[in-house]
């Protein structure tokens, strides 16, 4: 009696594996994008701390990352920038780059501080709460 798989059995097994991979891959990609958003949240929180340190010895908030000793590269998947700053306010944003730029749900995460009010915001099709969820 011959042992092994016939060509039909092999094709059925490969077809089943392809269907399972087709179902699992999009879910995996979405989970990976969600986990990478933590880089943006972390970078913005570090920027916020650096801004408060800066503000403790200057009349206003810093208007560039170099003054704060921060790099624009927030990890490998986000680019950090200060969009606006003044005596009582600043706005910072982390924009997805590279592989993360395909994250249509949350293309950027932002933080605005105006007086004592902090506002979180995001762009993309997901809600701000979902984008900032840790």
C-alpha positions as CSV (number, residue, x, y, z in Angstrom):
1,X,0.0,0.0,0.0
2,X,1.4,3.4,-1.0
3,X,1.9,6.0,1.7
4,X,1.7,9.8,1.2
5,X,-0.7,12.4,-0.1
6,X,-2.4,12.5,-3.4
7,X,-2.3,15.6,-5.5
8,X,-6.0,16.3,-4.7
9,X,-5.5,15.9,-1.0
10,X,-2.5,18.3,-1.2
11,X,-4.6,20.9,-3.1
12,X,-7.5,20.7,-0.6
13,X,-5.1,21.2,2.3
14,X,-3.4,24.2,0.5
15,X,-6.8,25.7,-0.3
16,X,-7.9,25.4,3.3
17,X,-4.7,27.1,4.5
18,X,-5.1,29.9,2.0
19,X,-8.7,30.6,3.2
20,X,-7.6,30.6,6.8
21,X,-4.7,33.0,6.0
22,X,-7.0,35.3,4.1
23,X,-9.3,35.6,7.1
24,X,-6.5,35.9,9.7
25,X,-4.2,38.4,7.9
26,X,-6.5,41.5,7.9
27,X,-7.2,41.0,11.6
28,X,-3.5,40.6,12.4
29,X,-2.7,43.8,10.4
30,X,-5.4,45.8,12.3
31,X,-4.1,44.6,15.6
32,X,-0.5,45.5,14.6
33,X,-1.6,49.0,13.6
34,X,-3.5,49.5,16.9
35,X,-0.4,48.4,18.9
36,X,1.8,50.8,17.0
37,X,-0.4,53.7,18.0
38,X,1.1,53.3,21.4
39,X,4.3,54.8,20.0
40,X,2.4,58.0,19.1
41,X,0.7,58.2,22.4
42,X,4.0,57.7,24.3
43,X,5.8,60.3,22.1
44,X,3.1,62.9,22.7
45,X,3.1,62.2,26.5
46,X,6.9,62.7,26.5
47,X,6.5,65.9,24.5
48,X,3.9,67.1,27.1
49,X,6.3,66.4,29.9
50,X,9.2,68.2,28.1
51,X,7.0,71.2,27.4
52,X,6.1,71.5,31.1
53,X,9.8,71.3,32.0
54,X,10.5,74.0,29.4
55,X,7.7,76.2,30.6
56,X,8.9,76.1,34.2
57,X,11.9,78.2,33.2
58,X,10.7,80.1,30.1
59,X,7.9,82.6,29.5
60,X,6.1,80.3,27.1
61,X,6.0,76.8,25.5
62,X,8.7,75.8,23.1
63,X,7.9,76.0,19.4
64,X,10.3,73.3,18.1
65,X,11.3,69.9,19.1
66,X,15.1,70.6,19.2
67,X,14.5,73.1,22.1
68,X,12.9,70.3,24.0
69,X,15.7,67.8,23.2
70,X,13.3,65.6,21.2
71,X,13.6,64.0,17.8
72,X,10.9,64.3,15.2
73,X,11.0,60.5,14.7
74,X,8.5,59.1,17.3
75,X,9.7,55.6,17.0
76,X,9.7,54.1,13.5
77,X,6.1,54.6,12.7
78,X,5.2,58.3,13.6
79,X,6.6,61.7,12.9
80,X,6.2,64.2,15.7
81,X,5.7,68.0,15.2
82,X,4.7,71.1,17.2
83,X,2.2,72.9,15.1
84,X,1.5,75.9,17.3
85,X,2.8,77.3,20.5
86,X,2.6,80.4,22.7
87,X,2.6,81.6,26.2
88,X,-0.4,79.6,27.3
89,X,-0.9,77.0,24.6
90,X,0.6,74.5,22.2
91,X,-0.5,71.9,19.7
92,X,1.5,68.8,18.9
93,X,0.8,66.0,16.4
94,X,2.1,62.6,15.7
95,X,1.5,61.6,12.0
96,X,1.8,58.0,10.8
97,X,4.6,57.3,8.4
98,X,6.0,54.2,6.6
99,X,4.0,51.0,7.1
100,X,1.8,52.8,9.7
101,X,0.6,55.3,7.1
102,X,-1.8,52.6,5.9
103,X,-3.7,53.0,9.2
104,X,-6.8,54.8,7.7
105,X,-8.5,54.6,11.1
106,X,-6.0,56.9,12.8
107,X,-3.7,58.7,10.5
108,X,-2.6,61.2,13.1
109,X,-2.9,61.7,16.9
110,X,-2.7,65.2,18.4
111,X,-2.6,67.0,21.7
112,X,-3.6,70.6,22.4
113,X,-3.0,72.4,25.7
114,X,-4.7,75.7,26.1
115,X,-4.5,77.2,29.5
116,X,-5.4,74.4,31.8
117,X,-7.4,72.5,29.3
118,X,-6.0,69.5,27.4
119,X,-7.7,68.3,24.3
120,X,-6.9,65.1,22.5
121,X,-7.7,64.8,18.8
122,X,-7.1,62.5,15.8
123,X,-7.6,62.3,12.1
124,X,-9.0,59.2,10.3
125,X,-12.2,57.3,10.3
126,X,-12.0,56.1,13.9
127,X,-13.1,58.2,16.9
128,X,-10.6,60.1,19.0
129,X,-11.3,57.9,21.9
130,X,-10.5,54.8,19.9
131,X,-7.3,56.2,18.5
132,X,-6.1,57.2,22.0
133,X,-7.1,54.0,23.7
134,X,-4.1,52.4,25.3
